[in-house]
């Protein structure tokens, strides 16, 4: 842890209550806003919150993130060894592996080789953690806007090799438009989806877009917002709130973020575990093991 406003986006925003009495993530119900396809709530965190926390958070969420690599800013993953326990609670998964930064990639040839090496490391980590074949693993792409040709070569090397190692690929990427000039804006998700190499390998998009609209902000509606409203109609997962909040994108969000700027689950009355909030078209977006519906 920028799209153009459409009438559909405005409809979703209008469904968010104008006032909340509680500072934490709030549960609200809007039966008139039923989407055509059911969506499910999930959360992600870089740091494993603890076994007791996971039991509590299961009251609010169908799925959780699971880091195979060290998350951004960390040296190790504190999720290692926790898959069986988390699975036993009935959680589904969005499985993550950290992608390279653009400045790490010098040219297309070496970038593709790095992608291949990272694909092998990703698959090895997934097997070690007990994720079955065909689990979808999301490569974490933190940078926004148009990606360089070298970065596309890296993505191609990672995705193609990962599929040959019996896992499926996905990309966690931005759905927030970045202006390139007075007439042109681009999102990372759209840049990936429009690139030619993608036609020969299937992948899944996990879009992040915490801008209001289209995001409902730090809320947990009983009917989760459809990922198709993220600004990327092809998205199967949408991260619509981040902790801490980013004021440049969330200034127009309805109240819901805590005074400390973070988002908390309704069951976390002590505000102990700040998190990012997601919705998905499946209670187990990575198909990595047994979520309860």
C-alpha positions as CSV (number, residue, x, y, z in Angstrom):
1,X,0.0,0.0,0.0
2,X,-7.5,8.3,-10.2
3,X,-10.0,7.1,-12.6
4,X,-12.5,9.4,-14.3
5,X,-15.7,9.8,-12.4
6,X,-18.7,8.0,-14.1
7,X,-22.3,8.0,-13.2
8,X,-21.8,4.5,-11.9
9,X,-19.0,5.7,-9.6
10,X,-21.2,8.5,-8.3
11,X,-24.0,6.0,-7.6
12,X,-21.6,4.0,-5.4
13,X,-20.4,7.1,-3.6
14,X,-24.0,8.2,-3.0
15,X,-24.6,4.9,-1.2
16,X,-22.0,5.7,1.5
17,X,-23.5,7.4,4.6
18,X,-22.7,11.1,5.0
19,X,-22.1,10.8,8.7
20,X,-20.6,8.1,11.0
21,X,-20.7,8.3,14.8
22,X,-17.8,5.9,15.2
23,X,-14.2,6.7,14.2
24,X,-13.3,3.1,13.2
25,X,-14.2,1.2,10.0
26,X,-18.0,1.1,10.1
27,X,-20.4,-1.6,9.0
28,X,-23.4,-0.2,7.0
29,X,-26.2,-1.8,5.0
30,X,-27.6,-0.7,1.7
31,X,-29.9,-3.4,0.3
32,X,-30.8,-1.3,-2.7
33,X,-27.2,-1.4,-3.8
34,X,-27.0,-5.2,-4.5
35,X,-24.4,-5.9,-7.3
36,X,-25.1,-8.3,-10.1
37,X,-22.2,-10.5,-8.7
38,X,-21.6,-11.0,-5.0
39,X,-18.4,-9.4,-3.6
40,X,-16.6,-10.5,-0.5
41,X,-14.7,-8.4,2.1
42,X,-11.0,-8.9,2.9
43,X,-8.0,-7.2,4.5
44,X,-4.3,-7.0,3.9
45,X,-1.4,-6.1,6.2
46,X,2.3,-6.3,5.8
47,X,2.8,-7.6,9.3
48,X,1.1,-10.7,10.6
49,X,-1.2,-9.3,13.4
50,X,-1.0,-12.4,15.6
51,X,-3.1,-15.6,16.1
52,X,-5.6,-13.9,18.5
53,X,-6.1,-11.0,16.1
54,X,-6.7,-13.3,13.2
55,X,-9.5,-15.0,15.1
56,X,-11.1,-11.6,15.8
57,X,-10.7,-10.4,12.2
58,X,-12.3,-13.5,10.8
59,X,-15.6,-12.0,12.2
60,X,-15.4,-9.3,9.6
61,X,-13.5,-10.7,6.7
62,X,-13.6,-13.6,4.3
63,X,-10.0,-13.4,3.1
64,X,-6.6,-12.1,4.1
65,X,-3.3,-11.2,2.5
66,X,-0.4,-13.6,2.8
67,X,3.2,-12.5,2.1
68,X,5.5,-15.1,0.6
69,X,8.4,-12.5,0.5
70,X,9.3,-9.7,2.7
71,X,6.8,-6.9,2.2
72,X,7.8,-3.3,1.3
73,X,9.9,-1.8,4.0
74,X,10.5,-5.2,5.8
75,X,13.4,-7.7,5.7
76,X,11.4,-10.8,6.4
77,X,7.8,-12.0,6.1
78,X,6.1,-12.5,9.5
79,X,3.4,-14.6,7.7
80,X,5.8,-17.5,7.2
81,X,4.5,-20.7,8.6
82,X,1.0,-19.4,9.3
83,X,-0.9,-20.7,6.3
84,X,-2.3,-23.8,8.0
85,X,-3.5,-21.9,11.0
86,X,-5.0,-19.1,8.9
87,X,-6.6,-21.7,6.7
88,X,-8.1,-23.5,9.7
89,X,-10.0,-20.3,10.6
90,X,-11.8,-20.4,7.3
91,X,-9.9,-17.5,5.6
92,X,-9.4,-17.3,1.9
93,X,-6.1,-15.7,0.6
94,X,-4.7,-13.1,-1.6
95,X,-1.1,-14.3,-1.8
96,X,1.6,-11.7,-2.5
97,X,5.2,-11.6,-3.7
98,X,7.1,-8.3,-3.8
99,X,8.1,-7.1,-7.3
100,X,11.1,-5.2,-8.2
101,X,11.3,-1.4,-8.4
102,X,11.8,0.2,-11.8
103,X,15.2,1.6,-10.9
104,X,16.4,-2.0,-10.3
105,X,15.9,-2.9,-14.0
106,X,18.5,-1.7,-16.5
107,X,17.3,-3.2,-19.8
108,X,14.8,-5.6,-21.2
109,X,17.1,-8.6,-21.4
110,X,18.4,-8.5,-17.9
111,X,14.9,-7.5,-16.6
112,X,13.3,-10.6,-18.1
113,X,16.1,-12.8,-16.5
114,X,15.3,-11.2,-13.2
115,X,11.6,-12.0,-13.7
116,X,12.5,-15.6,-14.4
117,X,14.6,-15.8,-11.2
118,X,11.8,-14.1,-9.1
119,X,9.3,-16.6,-10.6
120,X,11.4,-19.5,-9.3
121,X,11.7,-17.8,-5.9
122,X,7.9,-17.2,-5.8
123,X,7.0,-20.8,-6.7
124,X,9.5,-22.2,-4.2
125,X,8.1,-20.0,-1.4
126,X,4.6,-20.9,-2.3
127,X,5.4,-24.7,-2.1
128,X,7.2,-24.2,1.1
129,X,4.2,-22.5,2.7
130,X,1.9,-25.2,1.5
131,X,-0.1,-23.4,-1.2
132,X,-1.4,-25.9,-3.8
133,X,-0.7,-25.8,-7.6
134,X,-2.7,-23.2,-9.5
135,X,-2.8,-20.8,-6.6
136,X,-2.9,-17.3,-7.9
137,X,0.1,-15.3,-6.6
138,X,0.0,-11.5,-7.0
139,X,3.2,-9.7,-7.8
140,X,3.2,-6.5,-5.8
141,X,3.8,-3.4,-8.0
142,X,4.0,-0.3,-5.8
143,X,4.8,2.3,-8.5
144,X,2.0,4.0,-10.4
145,X,1.6,5.2,-14.0
146,X,3.0,3.8,-17.2
147,X,5.7,1.1,-16.7
148,X,9.0,1.1,-18.7
149,X,9.7,-1.4,-21.5
150,X,12.2,-3.1,-19.1
151,X,9.5,-3.5,-16.5
152,X,7.2,-5.1,-19.0
153,X,10.0,-7.5,-19.8
154,X,10.3,-8.3,-16.1
155,X,6.6,-8.9,-15.8
156,X,6.6,-11.2,-18.8
157,X,9.6,-13.2,-17.4
158,X,7.9,-13.6,-14.1
159,X,4.4,-14.5,-15.4
160,X,5.5,-16.9,-18.1
161,X,7.9,-18.8,-15.9
162,X,5.5,-18.9,-12.9
163,X,2.8,-20.6,-15.1
164,X,5.4,-23.2,-16.1
165,X,6.0,-23.8,-12.4
166,X,2.4,-24.8,-11.8
167,X,1.2,-21.5,-10.3
168,X,-1.0,-18.7,-11.7
169,X,0.0,-15.0,-11.8
170,X,-1.7,-11.8,-10.9
171,X,-0.7,-8.2,-10.4
172,X,-1.4,-5.9,-7.5
173,X,-1.2,-2.5,-9.2
174,X,-2.6,1.0,-9.3
175,X,-6.0,1.9,-10.8
176,X,-5.3,5.6,-10.0
177,X,-4.8,7.7,-13.2
178,X,-1.4,9.5,-13.6
179,X,-1.4,12.5,-16.0
180,X,1.3,12.2,-18.7
181,X,0.3,15.4,-20.5
182,X,-2.7,17.7,-20.8
183,X,-4.6,15.1,-22.8
184,X,-3.3,11.8,-21.6
185,X,-3.7,9.9,-18.3
186,X,-2.7,6.3,-17.7
187,X,-3.1,3.8,-14.8
188,X,-0.7,1.0,-14.2
189,X,-3.5,-1.6,-14.4
190,X,-4.5,-0.3,-17.8
191,X,-0.9,-0.2,-19.0
192,X,-0.5,-3.9,-18.1
193,X,-3.8,-4.9,-19.6
194,X,-3.1,-3.2,-22.9
195,X,0.4,-4.5,-23.3
196,X,0.8,-7.0,-26.2
197,X,2.6,-9.8,-24.2
198,X,-0.4,-10.3,-22.0
199,X,-2.4,-12.0,-24.7
200,X,-0.5,-15.2,-24.5
201,X,-0.8,-15.6,-20.7
202,X,-3.8,-15.2,-18.4
203,X,-3.5,-13.2,-15.2
204,X,-5.6,-11.6,-12.5
205,X,-5.7,-7.9,-11.5
206,X,-5.9,-6.7,-7.9
207,X,-6.4,-3.0,-8.3
208,X,-5.6,-0.4,-5.6
209,X,-7.6,2.8,-5.7
210,X,-8.4,4.6,-2.4
211,X,-9.5,7.8,-4.1
212,X,-13.0,9.0,-3.2
213,X,-14.8,8.5,-5.5
214,X,-14.9,5.7,-6.5
215,X,-13.8,4.3,-3.1
216,X,-16.3,4.4,-0.3
217,X,-13.5,5.1,2.1
218,X,-12.8,3.4,5.4
219,X,-16.1,1.5,5.5
220,X,-17.1,-2.2,5.5
221,X,-20.6,-2.4,3.9
222,X,-22.6,-5.5,4.4
223,X,-22.6,-5.7,0.6
224,X,-19.0,-5.2,-0.4
225,X,-18.4,-2.9,-3.4
226,X,-17.7,-4.6,-6.7
227,X,-14.1,-4.6,-7.8
228,X,-15.4,-3.6,-11.2
229,X,-16.0,-0.2,-9.7
230,X,-12.3,0.3,-8.9
231,X,-11.7,2.1,-12.2
232,X,-10.6,-1.2,-13.8
233,X,-13.5,-3.3,-15.0
234,X,-11.3,-6.4,-15.4
235,X,-10.3,-6.3,-11.7
236,X,-11.2,-9.3,-9.5
237,X,-9.9,-7.7,-6.3
238,X,-10.1,-4.0,-5.2
239,X,-8.1,-2.5,-2.4
240,X,-10.3,0.6,-1.7
241,X,-8.9,1.8,1.7
242,X,-5.3,2.0,2.9
243,X,-3.7,2.6,6.3
244,X,-2.5,5.2,6.9
245,X,-4.9,7.2,4.7
246,X,-3.4,9.2,1.9
247,X,-5.0,12.7,2.2
248,X,-4.3,13.6,-1.4
249,X,-6.7,10.9,-2.4
250,X,-9.0,10.5,0.6
251,X,-9.9,14.2,1.4
252,X,-13.4,13.7,0.0
253,X,-14.1,10.3,1.7
254,X,-16.9,10.0,4.1
255,X,-15.9,9.9,7.8
256,X,-14.6,6.5,8.9
257,X,-10.9,6.7,9.2
258,X,-9.7,6.8,12.8
259,X,-8.2,10.1,14.1
260,X,-4.7,8.5,13.8
261,X,-5.3,8.2,10.0
262,X,-5.7,4.4,10.0
263,X,-8.5,2.0,9.1
264,X,-9.7,-0.6,11.7
265,X,-12.1,-3.4,11.6
266,X,-15.4,-3.1,13.4
267,X,-14.5,-6.1,15.7
268,X,-11.2,-4.4,16.6
269,X,-12.7,-2.1,19.2
270,X,-9.2,-1.4,20.8
271,X,-7.9,-0.2,17.4
272,X,-4.9,-2.6,17.7
273,X,-4.5,-3.7,14.1
274,X,-4.6,-1.0,11.3
275,X,-5.2,-2.5,7.9
276,X,-6.1,-2.0,4.3
277,X,-9.6,-3.0,3.2
278,X,-10.5,-5.0,0.0
279,X,-13.4,-6.5,-1.9
280,X,-13.2,-9.4,-4.3
281,X,-15.4,-11.5,-6.6
282,X,-14.4,-14.6,-4.6
283,X,-14.0,-15.4,-0.8
284,X,-10.7,-17.0,-1.8
285,X,-9.3,-14.8,-4.6
286,X,-6.0,-16.7,-4.9
287,X,-7.8,-20.1,-4.7
288,X,-5.2,-20.9,-2.1
289,X,-7.4,-22.8,0.3
290,X,-10.9,-23.2,1.7
291,X,-12.7,-20.0,2.6
292,X,-16.1,-20.2,4.2
293,X,-18.7,-18.4,2.1
